[in-house]
Structures are given as C-alpha cells and as structure tokens.
Amino acid sequence: MLESARFVPGGRLLIWNSPAFGLVGIGSYLATSIVAMTLLGRWLDGQFDSAPVLTLVFLVLGLLLGFYGAYRQLQQVLARTGRPGGGEGR
C-alpha cells in the first residue's frame, strides 16, 4: 500500500483525514452557500414580485457567508496539517 499512509488500530487507512478532502469540502461549502442563497433570493423575488432585488441581495449574502465559512474551514485544515497561518486564535 502507501508508504506514508496512516492506519487506525483496526488496520483501516486514514485517507479521510487527508488535507485534500478538507479542501474539497471547502469548495463544496462555498459553491453550495452561493447557489442556495441565490436560489432563495430568486424564489423570494417571485413571491414578492421584486426581481432582481432580492436575488442580488441574497447572492451577496451567499458570497459573504461562503467566503467567511471557507476561510474558517481553511484555517482548520491548515491547523491540522501544522502549516503556518493555521494557528488557533487568528
């Protein structure tokens, strides 16, 4: 198998703790927050006949929330890998 792979006592590979999976999670979170908030704004525009005001407002909210969440998750990934900039309290 992999020479640098880590295993749990039962012999299972700890591939899920890889930093790559953390980065995939960050991208998924960012995309989901932007798309979900935009769709919510679009639906609300249809309900209140205010197109495109609420779509744009919720798009901006989705961007802000997505980037904030992605930043927080990136800090956690960096802290787990021991890279500089990933320390607690930042």
Secondary structure, 3 states (H helix, E strand, C coil): CCCCCCECCCCCECHHHCHHHHHHHHHHHHHHHHHHHHHHHHHHHHHHCCCCHHHHHHHHHHHHHHHHHHHHHHHHHHHHHCCCCCCCCC
